[in-house]
Amino acid sequence: MADKLFDQEFVEYIVRAIVNHPDDVRTERIVDERGVLITLHIHPEDMGYVIGRQGQTARAVRTLLKIVGAKENARVNLKIFEPEGSRGPRPRADFAGGANAGGYASGANAGSDRDSSVDDLGI
């Protein structure tokens, strides 16, 4: 399986570089017959930085992690831990005159659950 010093610490290094509370970043690593699962724990205020707009940042970290795992012939997945009740109210755009004044998504994807951008790990 993938070396701990390479996959788990890789995730910690990347995430610490993009959050405001780098000392709160920690990971757990579980190896089973399906591969390696790294669970990322971060400060609740940093969740938006790690997930990114429409999940782009989380998707990019997962892609890089899969490449790291592939070099070691291991299947490596990332789970971002979200504590119960950590989601605050989602901001709503003020549509004055039909303009998207708040800069938030409008239309069919407005207010969609951010879990939809997280890969189904099947665990």
WOHU-V181308 format. One record per helix or strand of 3 or more residues. SS is the DSSP state (alpha for helix, beta for strand). FROM is the first residue (numbers start at 0). LEN is the number of residues. If there is no record, write none. Layout:
SS,FROM,LEN + SS,FROM,LEN
//
This chain:
alpha,3,15 + alpha,21,3 + beta,25,7 + beta,34,7 + alpha,43,8 + alpha,52,19 + beta,75,5 + alpha,106,3 + alpha,113,4
//
